């Protein structure tokens, strides 16, 4: 299914410009690492990231037509015609905001609904924080994003805008994955800066399940999930995966869900083991971890 351009820009053009910038950032990060004599990268961790990325790209390619087709279908039932209401430049910024708002919803659900967390946790499994970690994307994520982002055409966003502006938003998400950028002053109030996103990847108690937005951190501020970076961040999972195998990282929480389902005493418990928060246990059992925290 062909995807037209928005304002003469295609998602391929965005990648053509954006990817060299991303690779340059990785080079700068590596140079800073050498000059400061600190370690931001580990070979085994980075190879695991490459494996995860390969699976994500394959799934994205397999579901590309399905994703775009779902958006074309839901666009028929749009409530607003934003193209007719807004000039192109304003439509661009409205699209950025609506995409980030839906990203927030999907991202928060991916931390609070266990089967979605089973998909998403591989992105948090690295104990490092560097630009490459941005590419540690879950294999099944492209498929499970479809129900969320297919809502946006109903609000009046043309599928073409979603694809092009979404590509820009995705590249912005790479910028937050680094330790070489300090706090950015007033920008911390509006944007998801590297400082804000380091918090999101932190397993310090006050950092868990915070800062979900991809670009506009004021969404977290408005919805009560914002946390500033106050102390050095410890990265990874509360119970570290201790593996870099893409297959293990993709399947590990599903294995735990299956084990829990076999112990369920009712249909209600089965539902909560799958759809409840990570770590949910029946009240009569001693929890193995704090409910709602990252496993």
N, C-alpha and C positions, 0 to 999 in steps of 0.2 A: 504494500500500500504506500503510495507516494506521499511524502510529507512536504508541503509547500514551504516557502520561506516567509518570515515575518519581518517586515521592513527591509526586505532584500537580504536578510540574514538567515542562513540555515544552521542547523546544529553542527553540521560538518565544518562550516566556517568557524564556528565558535571553538571547536576542538583544534582546528588548524592553528588558531592564534593562542589558545589557552594552554595546550599541552607543552609547547616549548617553554612557556613561562613556568609551568609546574616543574619541568625537568631542570630549569635554571635554579629554581628555589631549592630543589634537592641538592644541586651542586653547591650552592651557597651554604646550605646547612652542613654538608660534609666538610667544607672548608673551615667553617666555624668550629666544627668538632675537632679538627686537626689542630687548629690554632689554640683552642682552649684546653686541648688534651683531655677531652671528655668523650664519653661514648653515648651516642644517640642511636646507633644501629648495631644489630647483631646479625650475622649471616643467616643463622637458622631461622630467626624471626622474620627476616626479609624474604627468605625463600618460602616460608609459610604464607606470607602475604601474597606473593606471586601466584601460588597455587590457588588461594582463595579468589584472587582477581580473575584468574583464568576460568574458574567455574562460574563466577558472576557474569563475565562477558558472554560465555556460552548460553547461560540461561537468559540473559538480556536479549541476545540475538534470536533465541527460540521463541521468546514471548513478545517481540517487538510488534509484530502485526496484531497480536491479540490485544496488547495494551492500547495501541492507536485505534484499533477497531472498537474497543469498548468506549473510548473517549468520543469517537465519531457518533456512536449510538446514543450515548447520554446527552451529547450536544443537541440532539433533536428536541430534547425536553428542557432546554434552557429556560430559566426564569427571567433572565435579563439578556439584553443584546448589547453587550459592552462595546462591541465594534461601532455601533450606531451612536452610543452615548458619549464615548470618550475619544479624544484625539489620540493618535498612535503613541506619542511620548508618554502620556498619562496612563494609557492602557498597559504600557510596558511596566511601569512601576506598580500598578495595581496587580498585574500578573505576578510580579516578584513577591509582593506581600501575600497574596492568596496562596501561592505555591509554598511559601514559608510557613504560613498558618497550617496548611494541610500537612506539611512535613512535620510540624510540631505535633499534630494529632497522631500521625502515624508513628513518630519516634517515641512519643510518650506511651502509646499503646504497646510498642515493642519492648518497653521496659516493665510494663505493668500487667500484661497478659502473657501467661507462661508460654503458650505455643508460639507466639510471636517473638518472645525472648529466646526461645530455642533456636530461632532463625538468626536473630540479631546478635547474640552473645559473641559469635566469632569475631565480630568487629572490635569488641572490647577485650579480646583474649590476649592481645599483645601487652607485655609489661614494659614496652618501650613507648616513646611518643616522638614521632618524626613524620615528615611529609609522606613517607611511604605507607605508614599505617592508614592513611586516608584511603588507600587502595585495597585494604583488607576488607573487602565487601562480601557479605553473606551470599552464598550460592543461590538461595531461594528468594532473596529479597525482591528481585524484579517481578516475580510472580505475585507475591503477597502485597506489593504496593498497588497493584491494579485496582482493587476495590476502593482504596482510599482516594487515589488521584483521579479516578473516573468520576468523582463527585464534582470536580472543578468545572467541567464543561456545563453542568447544570446551572452553575452560577454565571455562566456567560462567557467563559474563556474558550476561545477556539482551540481545538487540539494542536494546531500548528504553533500557536503561541506557547502552549504548555511545553511542547517539546523543545523549542528554541530557548525560551527563558529558563526552562528547567535545566538545560545543559549549562547555562551560565551559572545558575544557582549551585549545581553540582560541583563545578570547578571552584567556586568560592569555598565550598566545604573542605577542599584540600588545604586551604590556607591556615585553618585552625589547628592542624596537626603538627605542632612544632614546639620546641622548648627554647628556641633562640630569640623569639620575639617577646619582649616584656609587656606589661600593661600599657595600654594606649590612651590613657587619660580619658577625655570626654567621649571617645569612641566606645568605651566600655558600656556606656548608657544605651547605645543604640544598636551596635553591631556585635555579632558573635565573633569575638576576637580570639586569637590563640590562647590568651589567658582564660577566657570564659570556657573555651572548649577543652582545655586541659582539665578544668574542674569536672566537666562531663565525663571524662575518662578516668576520673579519680575514684579510688576505693576508700579514701578517708571517710569517716562516718558522715561528716557534714556535706560531703561532695556527692554522695550516692543519689542517683536519679534527679539530677539537676541540669539546667541549661540545655534544653532539648532543641531549641531553634537552630536552623542551619545558617541563617544570615542575620535576622533581626532579633537581637537578644531582648529588646523591649517587650516582645511577646512573652518571654519567661517572666519578666518583671511584672507584667500586667496579670499573669495567671498564677503567680506565687511559686514559681519553680526556679527562680534565679538564685545563684549563690556565687559571690565573688571569690576569687582566688586569695586565700588568706595564709595558708601554710604550704610547704612543699607537697606536691601531689605524688601519691603512690598510684601507679597505673596497673590496669589489668582487671581480673575478676576477684571477688572477695575470697573465693576458693580458687586459686590459680589453676589454669588448665594443665600446666606442665607438659604441653605438647605443642608442636607447630604443624602437625599433620592436618591438612585441610579436611580430610575425610573424618577424622576424629572430632575436630572442632565443629563440623557441620552436624554430626550425629549425636554428640555426647549428651545434650539435654533431652533429645528425643528418647534416648535409651533410659534416662532417669524417669521421664514421663511414663514410659511403658511399664517400668518396674512399679511406679506408684499406682498405676491403673490396676495392676494385678492385686493390689492390697485394698482397693476401694471396697467399701461395704454397702454402697448405695449408688444409684445413678447420679445423685446430687454430688457426691464426693468425686465421681469420675469427671463430671463437668468442671468442678473446681480445680482438680488436678491439672486439667488441660487449659482452662480459661481463667483461673484465678491468678493472683500475683505469684511471681517466682518465690518458692519457699513455703507456699501455703501447706499447712498440715491441719488435720482435724483437731479440734480443741482437746480431745482426750489424749492426744499424742504430744510428746515433747518435741517442739520444732527443732529441726537440725540447723536452722539458720534464721535470721530475722526476716519475717515475711516482708516481701516487697523489695528486699535488697538483691543486688546482683549475685547470682550464684557462682 
